[in-house]
Amino acid sequence: MLHRSRAEVVGALLTVIRSDGVATAEADVVTAALQRFAPANVDFADAWLAARATHLGHGVASFDRALNTTSPGKTD
């Protein structure tokens, strides 16, 4: 089994998302979610939900302190 850091995985995924010929639904939200996911101890699903909420202009509230520290426009 190959072991990669979150940063390596995120870097590879961002390369794919930004590649010509690859269409990603809500690429800006997915990119923001990956950027939240990489440095913090949060699940990708939580990072995506926070990025989506921020994209829609909503604050983010969570019991997950790691998610709150990565969320611009957060509410605690």
N, C-alpha and C positions, 0 to 999 in steps of 0.2 A: 504494500500500500504506500502511496506517495503522500508525504506530509508537507504541506505548504502553509505558510503563515497567512493570516487574513489579508495582509497587505499584498502578498504575491497573488492571491486569488482575486482580490479586487482589481489589481493592476491588469491581470489577464482579462477579466470580464469587461473592464472599461475599454481595453484595446478592441475586443470583439464588438462591443456596442458602437464604438466610434468608427468601425471599419466601413468602407464603401460596400454597398450591396447588402448590408444588414439593416433591417428595419426593426426598431424596438419601440413598442408602444410606450408612450410617456417616457422617452429616453431621459428627459431632464429629471423626472421623479426617480427613475431607477438609478441614475448617476448620483443624485443626492442621497438616496438610500445607501448605496454602496459606500459613499464617503462617510456616512454616519456609522456604518457597520464596521469599517476597517479598524478604527482606533479604539473602539469601545467593546465592552463585553455585553453586546446585545444580539438578539436573534435578528436575522435579516428581515423576517416578517414584521417585527416591531419597528425596525429602521425604515422599512418601506411605508408602513402606516404613518409614521411621524413625518416622513418626507412628503407623502401625499397630503396630509393635513396642512402642512406648511405651504405647499403649492396652492392649496385652495384658500389660503389666508386664515387658517384656523391655528390656534395655539395648540400646544401638545401638553397633555397632562398624563403622567404615568407614575406608578409606584416603583418603576425601575429607575433607580438613580443614575445608572450608566446611560440610559436613554435620555433622561432629562439633561444631562451634561453635554449631549451632542446635538441638542435640538435648538436651532435658532428660533426665536419667537416662542420659546417654551413658556409654559405656566407650571408652577410646582404645586 
